[in-house]
Amino acid sequence: MCNNYLFSLEYSILDVAMIPFREGLEAMLIISLLLSVVKQGDSKAAKRWIIGGSALGGITSLAIGVLVYYVLSVVAFGTNSQLINGYSGVFFQVSC
């Protein structure tokens, strides 16, 4: 086991859930900033690119998430989640 201070911290589900929430807020802030700049310039083509790129990014992110979920849970390990725990534990021990 690693005796490093960084690895001894405990995290709750709330800590883990805050990461995507924070990243989503950051993305919304950037998109709203881009849209406000485009609105000042009155460019409808740029607005379509921003909205289309945001939608495409969201759809791609969801598709990759579903793909990774199914690849890791069904194809690679079946219904045996102990293999995932075992491989991640071995990876952690080797990486320390």
Beta strands, then each sheet from edge to edge (+ up, - down):
end
